[in-house]
Amino acid sequence: MSTSTLIPPAVIPPAEAKTYHAFGDTASFLLTGEQTGGSYTMFVNVTAPGGGPPPHRHENEDEWFYVVEGRAEFFQDGEWAEVPAGTAVFMPRGSVHAFRNVGDTPLKQIIHTAPSGFETFFSRMAEEFNRDGGPDMERVGAVSAEHGIYYV
């Protein structure tokens, strides 16, 4: 018999998601470390046309994406490639990657990171991006580095 603590099931309706706005994106966190025992984070991410993060790498998390709707391009191995809705993309920790919305409608994705913790990073970024006068990009870089995320 295992002595580990069982994680209780979680059902999170969309209205109960923790939603943050940063980098021009809206991220609605449905499952966080709180619900998954620190195993992973799951969120719905909506990116406006032309939006998306700069190329970056994560030291702490693997990241995977499911393109629900819209036109997405992903950056990997130094090149951009467009993928259709319905595509799954995996970016292991340490890999330089990015995505962007190349369409004229919002890009909607379901994104997972493992282990959890990305929700804390994104909530801190939301505070920075929603400051009076806009974000201090030096602070964005510093907070990102505290979470093992580096822009290249």
Secondary structure, DSSP 8 states (H G I E B T S, - for coil): ---S---------GGGSEEEEETTEEEEEEE-HHHHTTS-EEEEEEE-TT----SEEESS-EEEEEEEES-EEEEETTEEEEE-TT-EEEE-TT--BEEEE-SSS-EEEEEEEESS-HHHHHHHHHHHHTSTT---HHHHHHHHHHTTEEE-
